[in-house]
């Protein structure tokens, strides 16, 4: 019984870590429209 609970807890933890990783490991928070606008001015 405890083994099943431990396995379910581990799977939930892995799921939370994957979601956390995908949410916060993207591009740095910079406004990409300002980069495009600066390129158009040149």
Secondary structure by P-SEA (a helix, b strand, c coil): caaaaaaaaaaaaaaaaaaaaaaccccccccaaaaaaaaaac
